[in-house]
């Protein structure tokens, strides 16, 4: 059985309230009624009496086999998070499903196919010893890598670790960031360009986005966003059209929210000009409907068109995982992906024409950093400065596609 870590808290969680609302937002149950030396610590493997005695002596926990530690409901206790908006006097004015990947997963086909752990704690091949004393090789051991999506924060900590008192080595953080990016680029999405045609100086094409994630993409913390970068070039490589370029500041060219904090880019079915861009994101709103990035202000979503997992029925989705905004009525925005049509003027340009599409992902959107600027506090001032210094590397390409018109 794996060791308990600092205090064994995750492996002490009992299953009594699993999957129920009271278990969310850190509402897990630990048997605190037992004294040290008697409290169970759960794992997926049977442990013989001798090794159980050794572990109890070394850690004060009793190793206990329990299948519930491999269930998605365990992850849900912390990763299903609700926050409350507060009024001017500190009163609660609303409740926001801030991060609900478990509920998204539960409303998808993955509920019957894969657990959270199967992606975020992948099993090793073969057998491995999982203890430091009298280790017995075990099959199907889950690696505790906890794959996530925030490569940017890892690299920020690597660069500014000395100032922040980070104990991990920069090389270790960079390795974790690199593996995060590799996982994102292999396991999250696919793109194709279809029905590309040219007539009368007007180009038409469809970009099909397929999500491979078991929850919305992107999911969890609201600053995350993904978008389509679409370009058309002539035979000489000259740019004829572009939508969704990433600027060095971390802005997306044409994105209304990056230009003005009170606005946001709508969901698009058809894009006809460079100032339009398809962004898959969640936009928070306060009780009066004003756009915000304040978690203590937000109580609803003005927009949520994040890509849906396979098997997700948006017409029956519970309110906490619902689609908001124009995507709700978009027949091409369905379980497993989206389809966006581009109809753009390219003048007298003649074939061959090269069409390229990218799905770009950014863990911390420009607006979420920029909205911290007015606060005269050391922490916010420092973070904004850090973001500015690294904004040009704040996003990665998840998937690419190309097509040619001849």
C-alpha positions in Angstrom: 0.0 0.0 0.0 1.2 3.5 -0.8 2.3 5.7 2.1 0.0 8.4 3.5 2.0 11.4 2.4 2.2 14.3 4.9 -0.8 13.3 6.9 -2.6 10.6 4.9 -5.7 12.8 4.5 -6.7 11.7 1.0 -6.2 8.0 1.9 -8.2 8.5 5.1 -11.3 9.7 3.3 -14.3 7.3 3.9 -17.0 6.6 1.3 -20.1 7.2 3.4 -21.3 10.4 1.6 -19.6 9.8 -1.8 -21.4 11.3 -4.8 -23.7 13.3 -2.6 -23.8 17.1 -2.5 -22.7 17.3 1.1 -19.4 15.6 0.1 -18.5 18.4 -2.3 -16.4 21.5 -1.6 -14.1 19.6 0.8 -17.0 17.8 2.6 -15.2 14.5 2.8 -15.5 12.4 5.9 -12.5 11.2 8.0 -12.9 9.0 11.0 -11.6 11.4 13.6 -13.2 9.4 16.4 -10.4 6.8 16.4 -7.2 7.5 18.2 -3.8 7.6 16.5 -2.7 4.1 15.8 -6.2 2.9 15.2 -7.3 5.1 12.2 -7.6 3.3 8.9 -5.7 4.5 5.8 -7.2 3.1 2.6 -5.6 1.8 -0.5 -6.5 -0.6 -3.4 -4.3 -3.5 -2.3 -4.7 -6.2 0.3 -1.9 -5.9 2.9 -0.8 -8.9 5.0 -0.6 -8.7 8.8 3.2 -8.3 9.0 3.3 -5.3 6.6 0.3 -3.8 8.2 2.0 -3.9 11.6 5.1 -2.3 10.1 3.1 0.5 8.5 1.1 1.1 11.7 4.4 1.4 13.6 5.9 3.8 11.1 2.9 6.0 10.4 0.3 5.3 13.1 -2.2 4.3 10.4 -3.8 0.9 9.8 -3.5 -0.2 6.2 -6.9 -1.2 4.9 -7.9 -2.4 1.5 -10.8 -0.4 0.0 -11.9 0.0 -3.6 -13.5 3.4 -3.1 -10.1 5.1 -3.3 -10.1 4.4 -7.0 -13.6 5.9 -7.6 -14.3 9.3 -9.2 -16.4 10.2 -6.2 -13.2 10.4 -4.1 -11.8 13.1 -6.5 -15.2 14.9 -6.4 -15.0 15.7 -2.7 -12.4 18.4 -3.4 -12.7 19.0 -7.1 -16.3 19.8 -7.1 -16.2 23.4 -5.7 -19.0 25.9 -5.0 -18.3 29.5 -4.1 -20.6 32.2 -2.8 -20.9 35.7 -4.0 -21.0 38.4 -1.4 -22.9 41.7 -1.2 -21.5 45.0 0.1 -22.2 44.0 3.7 -20.8 40.5 3.3 -24.1 38.8 2.9 -24.4 35.9 0.6 -26.1 36.9 -2.7 -25.6 33.8 -4.9 -24.0 30.4 -5.3 -21.6 29.5 -8.2 -20.6 26.1 -9.4 -17.0 27.3 -9.8 -15.3 24.0 -10.6 -17.4 20.9 -11.4 -15.5 18.5 -13.6 -16.9 15.5 -11.7 -20.5 16.6 -12.5 -19.5 17.1 -16.2 -18.0 13.6 -16.2 -21.1 12.2 -14.6 -23.3 13.6 -17.3 -21.1 12.1 -20.1 -20.4 8.7 -21.6 -17.2 8.4 -19.6 -19.2 7.8 -16.5 -19.5 4.1 -17.6 -16.1 3.9 -19.2 -13.3 5.6 -17.3 -12.7 7.1 -13.9 -10.9 10.3 -13.1 -7.9 8.3 -11.9 -7.6 6.4 -15.2 -6.5 9.7 -16.8 -5.0 11.7 -14.0 -3.3 8.8 -12.2 -2.5 6.4 -15.0 -1.5 2.9 -14.1 2.0 1.7 -14.8 2.7 -1.4 -17.0 3.8 -4.5 -15.1 4.4 -4.7 -11.4 6.2 -2.3 -9.0 7.1 -2.2 -5.3 5.2 0.5 -3.6 6.7 0.6 -0.1 10.1 1.4 1.2 10.2 -1.6 3.6 9.7 -5.2 2.6 8.1 -4.1 -0.6 6.0 -6.5 -2.5 5.6 -5.9 -6.2 2.1 -4.9 -7.1 0.3 -4.8 -10.5 -2.0 -2.0 -11.7 -0.3 0.6 -9.5 -1.6 4.1 -10.2 1.1 6.7 -10.7 0.6 9.7 -8.5 1.3 12.2 -11.2 -2.1 14.0 -11.0 -2.0 15.2 -14.6 -3.6 18.6 -14.9 -3.6 21.5 -17.3 -1.7 24.5 -15.8 1.7 24.3 -17.3 1.9 28.1 -17.1 1.8 28.2 -13.3 4.4 25.5 -13.1 6.8 27.5 -15.3 6.0 30.7 -13.4 7.1 28.9 -10.2 10.2 27.6 -11.9 11.2 31.1 -13.0 10.4 32.9 -9.8 10.8 30.2 -7.2 13.6 31.9 -5.3 11.4 35.0 -4.8 8.4 32.9 -3.8 10.2 30.5 -1.5 9.4 27.4 -3.7 11.3 24.4 -2.5 11.0 22.3 -5.7 13.9 22.7 -8.1 13.3 24.7 -11.3 14.3 21.6 -13.3 11.6 19.5 -11.5 9.0 22.1 -12.2 10.0 22.5 -15.8 9.8 18.7 -16.2 6.3 18.7 -14.8 5.3 21.5 -17.1 6.7 19.7 -20.1 4.8 16.5 -19.3 1.7 18.5 -18.8 2.0 20.0 -22.2 2.7 16.6 -23.8 -0.4 15.1 -22.2 -2.5 18.1 -23.3 -1.3 17.7 -26.9 -1.8 14.0 -27.1 -5.0 13.4 -25.2 -7.3 16.4 -25.4 -8.5 17.3 -28.9 -8.4 16.7 -32.6 -9.1 19.1 -35.5 -10.0 18.7 -39.1 -10.8 21.1 -41.9 -13.7 20.0 -44.1 -15.7 21.3 -47.1 -13.2 23.8 -48.2 -14.2 25.6 -51.4 -13.5 28.9 -53.3 -16.1 30.7 -55.4 -16.2 34.3 -56.5 -13.4 35.6 -54.3 -15.1 34.1 -51.2 -13.7 31.1 -49.3 -15.8 28.7 -47.3 -14.6 26.0 -45.0 -15.6 24.2 -41.8 -13.4 23.5 -38.9 -14.5 20.4 -36.8 -13.2 20.2 -33.2 -13.3 16.9 -31.5 -12.8 16.8 -27.7 -11.1 13.8 -26.2 -11.5 14.9 -22.6 -13.9 13.2 -20.1 -15.2 16.6 -18.9 -15.6 20.0 -20.5 -12.6 21.4 -22.3 -11.2 23.4 -20.7 -12.6 22.6 -17.3 -12.3 23.6 -13.6 -10.8 27.0 -12.7 -12.6 29.6 -14.8 -9.6 31.5 -16.2 -8.9 28.7 -18.6 -9.8 29.1 -22.3 -9.3 27.5 -25.6 -9.9 29.0 -29.1 -9.6 28.5 -32.8 -6.8 30.2 -34.7 -7.6 30.0 -38.4 -5.5 31.3 -41.3 -5.6 31.4 -45.1 -2.4 32.0 -47.1 -1.7 32.2 -50.8 0.9 30.2 -52.7 3.6 32.7 -51.8 2.8 32.4 -48.1 1.2 35.8 -47.8 -1.5 36.0 -45.2 -5.0 36.6 -46.7 -7.1 36.0 -43.5 -6.6 35.4 -39.9 -8.9 34.9 -36.9 -7.7 34.2 -33.3 -4.1 35.3 -33.3 -2.3 35.2 -29.9 -0.6 38.5 -29.1 2.6 38.8 -27.0 0.6 40.3 -24.2 -1.6 37.2 -23.8 -4.5 38.8 -25.6 -6.4 37.2 -28.4 -6.8 39.5 -31.3 -10.4 40.4 -31.8 -11.6 39.1 -28.4 -14.1 41.6 -27.0 -13.3 40.6 -23.4 -9.6 41.2 -23.8 -10.3 44.7 -25.1 -13.0 45.7 -22.6 -13.6 44.0 -19.2 -17.4 44.6 -19.4 -17.8 42.7 -22.7 -17.2 39.2 -23.9 -16.8 37.4 -27.3 -20.1 35.6 -28.2 -20.2 32.0 -29.4 -20.0 31.9 -33.2 -21.6 29.5 -35.7 -20.1 31.3 -38.7 -17.1 33.6 -38.8 -16.9 36.1 -41.6 -14.3 38.7 -40.4 -11.0 38.8 -38.6 -12.5 40.5 -35.6 -14.5 37.4 -34.8 -12.9 34.4 -33.0 -14.4 31.2 -31.6 -13.4 31.0 -27.9 -14.4 28.1 -25.7 -14.6 29.6 -22.2 -16.7 30.3 -19.2 -17.6 34.0 -18.6 -18.7 34.8 -15.0 -21.4 37.3 -14.1 -22.4 38.9 -10.9 -26.0 39.1 -9.4 -26.8 42.0 -11.7 -25.4 40.3 -14.8 -22.2 42.3 -15.0 -19.2 40.4 -16.3 -16.6 39.7 -13.6 -13.5 37.7 -12.8 -14.1 38.0 -9.0 -15.0 34.7 -7.5 -16.6 36.5 -4.5 -18.7 38.5 -7.0 -19.8 35.8 -9.5 -23.1 34.0 -9.1 -23.8 32.8 -12.7 -22.4 32.3 -16.1 -23.0 34.7 -18.9 -21.3 32.3 -21.3 -20.2 28.7 -21.1 -19.4 27.1 -24.4 -16.6 24.9 -23.3 -16.3 21.8 -25.4 -18.6 19.0 -24.2 -17.4 15.5 -23.5 -18.7 12.6 -25.6 -22.2 11.5 -24.5 -23.0 14.8 -22.9 -26.7 15.9 -23.6 -26.9 19.6 -23.3 -30.7 19.6 -23.4 -30.9 17.5 -20.2 -27.8 18.8 -18.4 -28.4 19.9 -14.8 -28.1 23.6 -14.2 -24.7 23.3 -12.6 -23.1 22.0 -15.9 -25.4 23.7 -18.4 -24.4 25.3 -21.6 -24.9 29.1 -21.5 -25.1 31.6 -24.3 -25.3 31.1 -28.1 -23.9 27.6 -27.9 -27.1 26.3 -26.3 -29.0 26.9 -29.6 -26.1 25.9 -31.9 -26.9 22.6 -33.5 -23.3 22.0 -34.4 -22.2 22.4 -30.8 -22.9 18.9 -29.4 -21.4 16.2 -27.3 -17.8 15.5 -28.3 -17.1 18.8 -30.1 -18.1 21.7 -32.3 -18.1 22.7 -35.9 -17.4 26.3 -37.0 -17.9 27.6 -40.5 -15.6 30.3 -42.0 -16.9 32.4 -44.9 -14.3 35.0 -45.7 -13.4 37.4 -48.5 -10.0 36.8 -50.1 -10.2 39.1 -53.1 -8.5 38.1 -56.3 -6.3 35.5 -54.7 -6.2 32.3 -56.7 -5.4 28.7 -55.8 -3.4 27.0 -54.5 -4.5 28.3 -51.0 -3.3 26.9 -47.7 -5.8 26.7 -44.8 -4.5 26.1 -41.3 -6.4 25.7 -38.0 -5.1 25.4 -34.5 -6.9 24.8 -31.2 -4.9 26.9 -28.7 -5.2 26.6 -24.9 -4.3 29.2 -22.2 -4.5 28.3 -18.5 -4.8 31.9 -17.3 -6.6 34.3 -19.7 -5.3 37.8 -20.1 -8.4 39.4 -18.5 -8.0 37.5 -15.3 -4.5 38.9 -14.8 -5.3 42.3 -16.1 -8.2 42.8 -13.7 -5.8 42.5 -10.8 -3.8 45.5 -11.9 -5.9 48.2 -10.1 -5.4 46.5 -6.7 -2.6 48.2 -4.8 -1.4 45.0 -3.0 2.1 43.4 -3.1 0.6 40.1 -4.1 -1.5 41.3 -7.1 1.3 43.7 -8.3 3.8 40.8 -8.2 1.5 38.4 -10.1 0.6 40.9 -12.8 4.4 41.6 -13.3 5.1 37.9 -13.5 2.2 37.4 -16.0 3.5 40.2 -18.2 7.0 38.8 -18.3 5.7 35.4 -19.4 2.6 36.2 -21.4 4.1 35.4 -24.8 4.4 31.8 -23.6 1.1 31.6 -21.8 -0.6 29.3 -24.3 0.1 26.1 -26.2 -1.4 24.5 -29.4 -3.4 21.4 -28.5 -4.2 20.3 -32.1 -3.6 21.4 -35.7 -5.1 20.8 -39.1 -4.4 21.9 -42.6 -6.1 21.8 -46.0 -5.3 23.0 -49.5 -7.5 24.4 -52.2 -6.1 23.8 -55.7 
